[in-house]
Amino acid sequence: MNSNEKLKNFLTQEIIPDLEEAIDEMFSMIEKAKMASIADKEELQDLQEMHAECKDIVSEIEAGEMPEEEAESILKEFVEMKTADEE
């Protein structure tokens, strides 16, 4: 399996679902509180932007437009982020 396939699988099976869950939790929290702080709005915006970027990366891989080296580098960054979040 090449780096593009590994990155696509990692994004679609790990990162994107985690982001969608976090976005849903933020919406739920904001809805229950009936308002959102500036920090909450910024966090929600950051999560939505990261979600969109991940979707763009998957599209780029599917279109065959991502160089193998770039996919490898991005995959390494995401694995490091995911590992740091779990600690």
N, C-alpha and C positions, 0 to 999 in steps of 0.2 A: 504494500500500500504506500503510495507516494505522499508527500507532505500536503499536497492539495486535498487529497481524499481524507487524510487524517484531520486536517484543519476543518474541513466541511463537516465531518462527523462530530468532532468535538463541539463545534458551534451549534449544530442542529440538535445534538443530544444532551449537551451539558449547559453551555453558556446561554443560549437563547431561551430555553425553558426556565432557567434560573432568573433571568432578567424579567421574563413575563410574569413570573410568580412575584418578584419584588415589586414590579409596577402595579400588579393587582393589589398587593398588600398596602402599598402607598395610597392608592385610590380608596381602598376600604377604610384606612385610617383617617384620611381627609374627610370622607363622607360621614363617618361616625362623629368626628369632631365638628362637623359643619363649617370648618374653615381650615386653611392651611397657612402655616408660617412661611416666611420667605425661605427659610432653610429647607422646609419640606418641598416647596415648589421647585427649588433649585435641584434637590436630590431627584425628584421625579423627572425633571427635565434632563438631568444627566443620564438617568436610567433609560429614558426614551431615546436619547441620542445614541447611547451605546447599543441599544437594541437595533436601531436603524443602521448603524455602522456594521453590525454583525450580519444583518440581512444583506447589506450591500456586498460584503466580503463573500458570502455564500453565492450571490448572483454572479460576482466576478469569477469565482471558481467554476461555476456551472457554464459560464460563457467561454471558459478556457483562456481568460485574460490575465490570470495571476501567475507570475513566474514562480517556479518551484522554491527558489531561495527566499522570496518574500513570504510565501506561505509558511515555510519553515520558521522564519523569524517571528511571524505573527503568532503561530502556534506556540512557540516557546514563551512568548509574552503572556498569552492567555493561560497557559498551564501554570506559570509562576503566579499570576494573579489568583487563580482558582486555589492553588495550594496555600497561598498566604491567607485567603479568606477562611479556609478551613481550620487554620491553626488558632 
